[in-house]
Amino acid sequence: MRNIVLGYGSLQGAASATATSTAAGYQPANPTTLARGTTWKAGASGDQSLVYEFGSAITPTFLGVANANWSKFGAGARLRHSNDGVSWTNYYTLASLPSTDFLEDFFAILTAAPARPWWSLQFPASSAAVEIGIFYLGYQLTLAKNPSYGAIEEDVYNVELDRSEGRVVVADRAARRLSRFEMAWERGKVTDRDEVRTILRGEDGPRRPFWFVPIDESGSSTAGRGYIGRMVPLSFPVRRKFFDRYEYGLNFLEEV
């Protein structure tokens, strides 16, 4: 039973981004846009770092990395923190990275993270120039799947949804194909639906991977797929069956 891990509240918006080296046209700030197509790429192989100065101390509880050439740096990437941008402490090792280039996303729930104004991803074992589309630091919320209401997976085409009521535009061009994953969650056990609505409204912009569905059915895997989310009422028979406990579900849409 896969539980959804929500990454929200991106903290990099006001951060200053630098890197040990940068290839032309692949700026260090690109991963902060949370768009998969704009990447940072190192100017060389070997030991490389992507560094963000936040200006004040932050305490993230969620790490997301997407559209990266995983196989070029294996399991050696590290999340580090610093008080001054000079002396660094290793905090988290990305030890369960997918092995294929640009295949899966990586996420991790961070526990007992310190409050620091500097955070960095270091790649000490890269065999070629590292490239990353998304480096996300924020907060996490885990929604437990409703065990009595199965997930729906299908492809949808030419979808466009209004953002004005807590939803997001997920397609704006003809023939756009997306993968749809629908899941109900136990709001009585985990969170109130209004909290999730607030998260949806607060995130800025469409097609961003805040919502991660783990590959592992137990929900323990750090590899998964990032989705766009929107809240929808469940069908009438489901609402009647589960009444106030399982009144709403979430739709997750991913460009494929």
Secondary structure, 3 states (H helix, E strand, C coil): CCCEEEEECCCCCCCEEEECCCCCCCCCCHHHHCCCCCCEECCCCCCEEEEEEEEEEECCCEEEEEEECHHHCCCCCEEEEECCCCCCEEEEECCCCCCCCCCCEEEEECCCCCCEEEEEEEECCCCCCCEEEEEEEEEEEEECECCCCCCEEEEEECCCCCCCCCCCCCCCCCCCEEEEEEEEECCCCCCCHHHHHHHHHHCCCCCCCCEEEECCCCCCCCEEEEEEEEEEECCHHHHHHHCCCCCEEEEEEEEC
